[in-house]
Amino acid sequence: LVLIHCLDPVMVVQKVAYTPVTRTANIQETLEQSVTGPAGIGGIETRGQFRLGLPKV
């Protein structure tokens, strides 16, 4: 189970929105400014999409 702080997505979107189009948003810098930090990113078998649902019934 991965819980994130409700403001973490807002922080990421803000960083991306305010990054000039000629630059790429630095993910490490963005994560350091988030509430949960790098530990707040991840999940179970994540690769850009949620691939494993829990609990299995």
HTML snippet that shows the backbone in 3Dmol.js (N, CA, C, O; Angstrom):
<script src="https://3Dmol.org/build/3Dmol-min.js"></script>
<div id="view" style="width:600px;height:400px;position:relative"></div>
<script>
const pdb = `
ATOM      1  N   LEU A   1       0.848  -1.183   0.000  1.00  0.00           N
ATOM      2  CA  LEU A   1       0.000   0.000   0.000  1.00  0.00           C
ATOM      3  C   LEU A   1       0.883   1.232   0.000  1.00  0.00           C
ATOM      4  O   LEU A   1       1.802   1.341   0.812  1.00  0.00           O
ATOM      5  N   VAL A   2       0.614   2.151  -0.898  1.00  0.00           N
ATOM      6  CA  VAL A   2       1.384   3.376  -0.982  1.00  0.00           C
ATOM      7  C   VAL A   2       0.437   4.541  -0.766  1.00  0.00           C
ATOM      8  O   VAL A   2      -0.533   4.715  -1.503  1.00  0.00           O
ATOM      9  N   LEU A   3       0.721   5.320   0.230  1.00  0.00           N
ATOM     10  CA  LEU A   3      -0.062   6.518   0.497  1.00  0.00           C
ATOM     11  C   LEU A   3       0.787   7.731   0.160  1.00  0.00           C
ATOM     12  O   LEU A   3       1.969   7.782   0.503  1.00  0.00           O
ATOM     13  N   ILE A   4       0.190   8.705  -0.509  1.00  0.00           N
ATOM     14  CA  ILE A   4       0.909   9.932  -0.821  1.00  0.00           C
ATOM     15  C   ILE A   4       0.204  11.086  -0.142  1.00  0.00           C
ATOM     16  O   ILE A   4      -0.985  11.008   0.167  1.00  0.00           O
ATOM     17  N   HIS A   5       0.933  12.143   0.084  1.00  0.00           N
ATOM     18  CA  HIS A   5       0.336  13.347   0.643  1.00  0.00           C
ATOM     19  C   HIS A   5      -0.486  14.013  -0.455  1.00  0.00           C
ATOM     20  O   HIS A   5      -0.095  13.988  -1.622  1.00  0.00           O
ATOM     21  N   CYS A   6      -1.603  14.598  -0.099  1.00  0.00           N
ATOM     22  CA  CYS A   6      -2.518  15.170  -1.101  1.00  0.00           C
ATOM     23  C   CYS A   6      -1.886  16.323  -1.880  1.00  0.00           C
ATOM     24  O   CYS A   6      -2.335  16.632  -2.984  1.00  0.00           O
ATOM     25  N   LEU A   7      -0.860  16.962  -1.333  1.00  0.00           N
ATOM     26  CA  LEU A   7      -0.237  18.085  -2.032  1.00  0.00           C
ATOM     27  C   LEU A   7       0.901  17.660  -2.962  1.00  0.00           C
ATOM     28  O   LEU A   7       1.363  18.470  -3.765  1.00  0.00           O
ATOM     29  N   ASP A   8       1.363  16.412  -2.874  1.00  0.00           N
ATOM     30  CA  ASP A   8       2.465  15.978  -3.735  1.00  0.00           C
ATOM     31  C   ASP A   8       2.136  16.100  -5.222  1.00  0.00           C
ATOM     32  O   ASP A   8       2.962  16.630  -5.966  1.00  0.00           O
ATOM     33  N   PRO A   9       0.974  15.638  -5.699  1.00  0.00           N
ATOM     34  CA  PRO A   9       0.663  15.831  -7.123  1.00  0.00           C
ATOM     35  C   PRO A   9       0.602  17.307  -7.515  1.00  0.00           C
ATOM     36  O   PRO A   9       0.968  17.673  -8.632  1.00  0.00           O
ATOM     37  N   VAL A  10       0.146  18.141  -6.605  1.00  0.00           N
ATOM     38  CA  VAL A  10       0.075  19.581  -6.876  1.00  0.00           C
ATOM     39  C   VAL A  10       1.478  20.146  -7.047  1.00  0.00           C
ATOM     40  O   VAL A  10       1.715  20.962  -7.937  1.00  0.00           O
ATOM     41  N   MET A  11       2.405  19.717  -6.203  1.00  0.00           N
ATOM     42  CA  MET A  11       3.795  20.188  -6.295  1.00  0.00           C
ATOM     43  C   MET A  11       4.419  19.778  -7.632  1.00  0.00           C
ATOM     44  O   MET A  11       5.122  20.567  -8.263  1.00  0.00           O
ATOM     45  N   VAL A  12       4.157  18.542  -8.056  1.00  0.00           N
ATOM     46  CA  VAL A  12       4.718  18.053  -9.318  1.00  0.00           C
ATOM     47  C   VAL A  12       4.133  18.828 -10.493  1.00  0.00           C
ATOM     48  O   VAL A  12       4.869  19.253 -11.384  1.00  0.00           O
ATOM     49  N   VAL A  13       2.832  19.012 -10.500  1.00  0.00           N
ATOM     50  CA  VAL A  13       2.179  19.748 -11.591  1.00  0.00           C
ATOM     51  C   VAL A  13       2.662  21.191 -11.633  1.00  0.00           C
ATOM     52  O   VAL A  13       2.879  21.739 -12.713  1.00  0.00           O
ATOM     53  N   GLN A  14       2.831  21.804 -10.482  1.00  0.00           N
ATOM     54  CA  GLN A  14       3.321  23.182 -10.427  1.00  0.00           C
ATOM     55  C   GLN A  14       4.725  23.270 -11.024  1.00  0.00           C
ATOM     56  O   GLN A  14       5.012  24.181 -11.801  1.00  0.00           O
ATOM     57  N   LYS A  15       5.591  22.338 -10.671  1.00  0.00           N
ATOM     58  CA  LYS A  15       6.959  22.343 -11.194  1.00  0.00           C
ATOM     59  C   LYS A  15       6.957  22.182 -12.711  1.00  0.00           C
ATOM     60  O   LYS A  15       7.682  22.885 -13.415  1.00  0.00           O
ATOM     61  N   VAL A  16       6.144  21.259 -13.209  1.00  0.00           N
ATOM     62  CA  VAL A  16       6.074  21.034 -14.657  1.00  0.00           C
ATOM     63  C   VAL A  16       5.479  22.246 -15.367  1.00  0.00           C
ATOM     64  O   VAL A  16       5.965  22.651 -16.423  1.00  0.00           O
ATOM     65  N   ALA A  17       4.435  22.822 -14.792  1.00  0.00           N
ATOM     66  CA  ALA A  17       3.761  23.962 -15.425  1.00  0.00           C
ATOM     67  C   ALA A  17       4.659  25.190 -15.515  1.00  0.00           C
ATOM     68  O   ALA A  17       4.576  25.949 -16.481  1.00  0.00           O
ATOM     69  N   TYR A  18       5.508  25.388 -14.524  1.00  0.00           N
ATOM     70  CA  TYR A  18       6.364  26.576 -14.505  1.00  0.00           C
ATOM     71  C   TYR A  18       7.744  26.348 -15.106  1.00  0.00           C
ATOM     72  O   TYR A  18       8.567  27.264 -15.113  1.00  0.00           O
ATOM     73  N   THR A  19       8.013  25.159 -15.604  1.00  0.00           N
ATOM     74  CA  THR A  19       9.280  24.896 -16.285  1.00  0.00           C
ATOM     75  C   THR A  19       9.154  25.388 -17.724  1.00  0.00           C
ATOM     76  O   THR A  19       8.197  25.042 -18.417  1.00  0.00           O
ATOM     77  N   PRO A  20      10.123  26.200 -18.180  1.00  0.00           N
ATOM     78  CA  PRO A  20      10.057  26.690 -19.561  1.00  0.00           C
ATOM     79  C   PRO A  20      10.027  25.531 -20.567  1.00  0.00           C
ATOM     80  O   PRO A  20      10.559  24.453 -20.298  1.00  0.00           O
ATOM     81  N   VAL A  21       9.408  25.761 -21.713  1.00  0.00           N
ATOM     82  CA  VAL A  21       9.271  24.707 -22.718  1.00  0.00           C
ATOM     83  C   VAL A  21      10.619  24.302 -23.303  1.00  0.00           C
ATOM     84  O   VAL A  21      10.728  23.236 -23.909  1.00  0.00           O
ATOM     85  N   THR A  22      11.635  25.124 -23.136  1.00  0.00           N
ATOM     86  CA  THR A  22      12.961  24.803 -23.648  1.00  0.00           C
ATOM     87  C   THR A  22      13.772  23.958 -22.670  1.00  0.00           C
ATOM     88  O   THR A  22      14.901  23.577 -22.980  1.00  0.00           O
ATOM     89  N   ARG A  23      13.219  23.657 -21.500  1.00  0.00           N
ATOM     90  CA  ARG A  23      13.912  22.863 -20.480  1.00  0.00           C
ATOM     91  C   ARG A  23      13.074  21.649 -20.102  1.00  0.00           C
ATOM     92  O   ARG A  23      11.884  21.585 -20.414  1.00  0.00           O
ATOM     93  N   THR A  24      13.689  20.700 -19.438  1.00  0.00           N
ATOM     94  CA  THR A  24      13.008  19.523 -18.909  1.00  0.00           C
ATOM     95  C   THR A  24      12.958  19.646 -17.399  1.00  0.00           C
ATOM     96  O   THR A  24      13.951  20.010 -16.770  1.00  0.00           O
ATOM     97  N   ALA A  25      11.805  19.345 -16.812  1.00  0.00           N
ATOM     98  CA  ALA A  25      11.671  19.409 -15.356  1.00  0.00           C
ATOM     99  C   ALA A  25      12.557  18.339 -14.727  1.00  0.00           C
ATOM    100  O   ALA A  25      12.533  17.179 -15.141  1.00  0.00           O
ATOM    101  N   ASN A  26      13.336  18.734 -13.729  1.00  0.00           N
ATOM    102  CA  ASN A  26      14.232  17.815 -13.030  1.00  0.00           C
ATOM    103  C   ASN A  26      13.435  17.058 -11.978  1.00  0.00           C
ATOM    104  O   ASN A  26      12.948  17.661 -11.021  1.00  0.00           O
ATOM    105  N   ILE A  27      13.295  15.738 -12.142  1.00  0.00           N
ATOM    106  CA  ILE A  27      12.460  14.953 -11.235  1.00  0.00           C
ATOM    107  C   ILE A  27      13.057  14.902  -9.834  1.00  0.00           C
ATOM    108  O   ILE A  27      12.316  14.939  -8.852  1.00  0.00           O
ATOM    109  N   GLN A  28      14.395  14.818  -9.719  1.00  0.00           N
ATOM    110  CA  GLN A  28      15.016  14.758  -8.394  1.00  0.00           C
ATOM    111  C   GLN A  28      14.759  16.056  -7.626  1.00  0.00           C
ATOM    112  O   GLN A  28      14.434  16.025  -6.439  1.00  0.00           O
ATOM    113  N   GLU A  29      14.904  17.177  -8.295  1.00  0.00           N
ATOM    114  CA  GLU A  29      14.642  18.480  -7.668  1.00  0.00           C
ATOM    115  C   GLU A  29      13.174  18.599  -7.265  1.00  0.00           C
ATOM    116  O   GLU A  29      12.857  19.137  -6.204  1.00  0.00           O
ATOM    117  N   THR A  30      12.295  18.103  -8.102  1.00  0.00           N
ATOM    118  CA  THR A  30      10.864  18.147  -7.810  1.00  0.00           C
ATOM    119  C   THR A  30      10.528  17.289  -6.598  1.00  0.00           C
ATOM    120  O   THR A  30       9.764  17.716  -5.733  1.00  0.00           O
ATOM    121  N   LEU A  31      11.087  16.088  -6.525  1.00  0.00           N
ATOM    122  CA  LEU A  31      10.815  15.193  -5.399  1.00  0.00           C
ATOM    123  C   LEU A  31      11.348  15.746  -4.085  1.00  0.00           C
ATOM    124  O   LEU A  31      10.728  15.557  -3.039  1.00  0.00           O
ATOM    125  N   GLU A  32      12.492  16.427  -4.128  1.00  0.00           N
ATOM    126  CA  GLU A  32      13.056  17.001  -2.910  1.00  0.00           C
ATOM    127  C   GLU A  32      12.154  18.089  -2.343  1.00  0.00           C
ATOM    128  O   GLU A  32      12.174  18.335  -1.137  1.00  0.00           O
ATOM    129  N   GLN A  33      11.365  18.744  -3.186  1.00  0.00           N
ATOM    130  CA  GLN A  33      10.464  19.805  -2.739  1.00  0.00           C
ATOM    131  C   GLN A  33       9.091  19.278  -2.347  1.00  0.00           C
ATOM    132  O   GLN A  33       8.277  20.028  -1.808  1.00  0.00           O
ATOM    133  N   SER A  34       8.817  18.000  -2.607  1.00  0.00           N
ATOM    134  CA  SER A  34       7.512  17.444  -2.259  1.00  0.00           C
ATOM    135  C   SER A  34       7.445  17.147  -0.767  1.00  0.00           C
ATOM    136  O   SER A  34       8.470  17.124  -0.085  1.00  0.00           O
ATOM    137  N   VAL A  35       6.254  16.922  -0.271  1.00  0.00           N
ATOM    138  CA  VAL A  35       6.043  16.678   1.160  1.00  0.00           C
ATOM    139  C   VAL A  35       6.646  15.345   1.575  1.00  0.00           C
ATOM    140  O   VAL A  35       7.323  15.273   2.600  1.00  0.00           O
ATOM    141  N   THR A  36       6.414  14.281   0.798  1.00  0.00           N
ATOM    142  CA  THR A  36       6.891  12.950   1.174  1.00  0.00           C
ATOM    143  C   THR A  36       8.282  12.636   0.658  1.00  0.00           C
ATOM    144  O   THR A  36       8.883  11.647   1.077  1.00  0.00           O
ATOM    145  N   GLY A  37       8.806  13.454  -0.242  1.00  0.00           N
ATOM    146  CA  GLY A  37      10.143  13.214  -0.766  1.00  0.00           C
ATOM    147  C   GLY A  37      10.192  12.032  -1.714  1.00  0.00           C
ATOM    148  O   GLY A  37       9.151  11.524  -2.131  1.00  0.00           O
ATOM    149  N   PRO A  38      11.407  11.587  -2.062  1.00  0.00           N
ATOM    150  CA  PRO A  38      11.543  10.461  -2.997  1.00  0.00           C
ATOM    151  C   PRO A  38      10.871   9.175  -2.515  1.00  0.00           C
ATOM    152  O   PRO A  38      10.471   8.350  -3.337  1.00  0.00           O
ATOM    153  N   ALA A  39      10.740   8.991  -1.216  1.00  0.00           N
ATOM    154  CA  ALA A  39      10.096   7.784  -0.691  1.00  0.00           C
ATOM    155  C   ALA A  39       8.603   7.743  -1.014  1.00  0.00           C
ATOM    156  O   ALA A  39       7.995   6.674  -0.954  1.00  0.00           O
ATOM    157  N   GLY A  40       8.003   8.882  -1.354  1.00  0.00           N
ATOM    158  CA  GLY A  40       6.582   8.931  -1.654  1.00  0.00           C
ATOM    159  C   GLY A  40       6.235   8.521  -3.066  1.00  0.00           C
ATOM    160  O   GLY A  40       5.058   8.460  -3.421  1.00  0.00           O
ATOM    161  N   ILE A  41       7.247   8.236  -3.884  1.00  0.00           N
ATOM    162  CA  ILE A  41       7.019   7.838  -5.266  1.00  0.00           C
ATOM    163  C   ILE A  41       7.278   6.342  -5.390  1.00  0.00           C
ATOM    164  O   ILE A  41       8.276   5.839  -4.874  1.00  0.00           O
ATOM    165  N   GLY A  42       6.395   5.639  -6.063  1.00  0.00           N
ATOM    166  CA  GLY A  42       6.585   4.207  -6.262  1.00  0.00           C
ATOM    167  C   GLY A  42       5.280   3.480  -6.110  1.00  0.00           C
ATOM    168  O   GLY A  42       4.207   4.082  -6.154  1.00  0.00           O
ATOM    169  N   GLY A  43       5.372   2.203  -5.934  1.00  0.00           N
ATOM    170  CA  GLY A  43       4.175   1.389  -5.793  1.00  0.00           C
ATOM    171  C   GLY A  43       4.499  -0.055  -6.084  1.00  0.00           C
ATOM    172  O   GLY A  43       5.666  -0.447  -6.102  1.00  0.00           O
ATOM    173  N   ILE A  44       3.497  -0.826  -6.305  1.00  0.00           N
ATOM    174  CA  ILE A  44       3.666  -2.245  -6.587  1.00  0.00           C
ATOM    175  C   ILE A  44       3.631  -2.428  -8.095  1.00  0.00           C
ATOM    176  O   ILE A  44       2.611  -2.164  -8.731  1.00  0.00           O
ATOM    177  N   GLU A  45       4.736  -2.878  -8.670  1.00  0.00           N
ATOM    178  CA  GLU A  45       4.841  -3.103 -10.111  1.00  0.00           C
ATOM    179  C   GLU A  45       4.360  -1.899 -10.918  1.00  0.00           C
ATOM    180  O   GLU A  45       3.441  -2.024 -11.727  1.00  0.00           O
ATOM    181  N   THR A  46       4.961  -0.760 -10.709  1.00  0.00           N
ATOM    182  CA  THR A  46       4.587   0.430 -11.467  1.00  0.00           C
ATOM    183  C   THR A  46       5.576   0.675 -12.596  1.00  0.00           C
ATOM    184  O   THR A  46       6.790   0.614 -12.401  1.00  0.00           O
ATOM    185  N   ARG A  47       5.049   0.949 -13.761  1.00  0.00           N
ATOM    186  CA  ARG A  47       5.848   1.362 -14.914  1.00  0.00           C
ATOM    187  C   ARG A  47       5.005   2.332 -15.733  1.00  0.00           C
ATOM    188  O   ARG A  47       4.727   2.081 -16.906  1.00  0.00           O
ATOM    189  N   GLY A  48       4.599   3.432 -15.118  1.00  0.00           N
ATOM    190  CA  GLY A  48       3.764   4.392 -15.808  1.00  0.00           C
ATOM    191  C   GLY A  48       2.287   4.068 -15.756  1.00  0.00           C
ATOM    192  O   GLY A  48       1.456   4.861 -16.200  1.00  0.00           O
ATOM    193  N   GLN A  49       1.955   2.906 -15.215  1.00  0.00           N
ATOM    194  CA  GLN A  49       0.557   2.517 -15.068  1.00  0.00           C
ATOM    195  C   GLN A  49       0.446   1.515 -13.924  1.00  0.00           C
ATOM    196  O   GLN A  49       1.413   0.831 -13.589  1.00  0.00           O
ATOM    197  N   PHE A  50      -0.719   1.439 -13.339  1.00  0.00           N
ATOM    198  CA  PHE A  50      -0.938   0.503 -12.239  1.00  0.00           C
ATOM    199  C   PHE A  50      -1.226  -0.860 -12.826  1.00  0.00           C
ATOM    200  O   PHE A  50      -2.251  -1.041 -13.483  1.00  0.00           O
ATOM    201  N   ARG A  51      -0.339  -1.832 -12.603  1.00  0.00           N
ATOM    202  CA  ARG A  51      -0.474  -3.143 -13.237  1.00  0.00           C
ATOM    203  C   ARG A  51      -0.960  -4.234 -12.301  1.00  0.00           C
ATOM    204  O   ARG A  51      -1.366  -5.299 -12.765  1.00  0.00           O
ATOM    205  N   LEU A  52      -0.932  -4.000 -11.001  1.00  0.00           N
ATOM    206  CA  LEU A  52      -1.298  -5.040 -10.049  1.00  0.00           C
ATOM    207  C   LEU A  52      -2.280  -4.465  -9.045  1.00  0.00           C
ATOM    208  O   LEU A  52      -1.955  -3.506  -8.345  1.00  0.00           O
ATOM    209  N   GLY A  53      -3.468  -5.032  -8.963  1.00  0.00           N
ATOM    210  CA  GLY A  53      -4.476  -4.545  -8.022  1.00  0.00           C
ATOM    211  C   GLY A  53      -4.530  -5.409  -6.775  1.00  0.00           C
ATOM    212  O   GLY A  53      -4.399  -6.630  -6.853  1.00  0.00           O
ATOM    213  N   LEU A  54      -4.720  -4.793  -5.654  1.00  0.00           N
ATOM    214  CA  LEU A  54      -4.818  -5.513  -4.379  1.00  0.00           C
ATOM    215  C   LEU A  54      -6.078  -5.092  -3.665  1.00  0.00           C
ATOM    216  O   LEU A  54      -6.464  -3.940  -3.860  1.00  0.00           O
ATOM    217  N   PRO A  55      -6.752  -5.859  -2.881  1.00  0.00           N
ATOM    218  CA  PRO A  55      -6.476  -7.280  -2.679  1.00  0.00           C
ATOM    219  C   PRO A  55      -7.104  -8.107  -3.790  1.00  0.00           C
ATOM    220  O   PRO A  55      -8.103  -7.714  -4.393  1.00  0.00           O
ATOM    221  N   LYS A  56      -6.505  -9.248  -4.046  1.00  0.00           N
ATOM    222  CA  LYS A  56      -7.079 -10.178  -5.024  1.00  0.00           C
ATOM    223  C   LYS A  56      -8.143 -10.990  -4.318  1.00  0.00           C
ATOM    224  O   LYS A  56      -7.898 -11.542  -3.245  1.00  0.00           O
ATOM    225  N   VAL A  57      -9.314 -11.066  -4.908  1.00  0.00           N
ATOM    226  CA  VAL A  57     -10.429 -11.786  -4.285  1.00  0.00           C
ATOM    227  C   VAL A  57     -10.687 -13.073  -5.022  1.00  0.00           C
ATOM    228  O   VAL A  57     -11.588 -13.826  -4.653  1.00  0.00           O
TER     229      VAL A  57
END
`;
const viewer = $3Dmol.createViewer("view");
viewer.addModel(pdb, "pdb");
viewer.setStyle({}, {cartoon: {color: "spectrum"}});
viewer.zoomTo();
viewer.render();
</script>
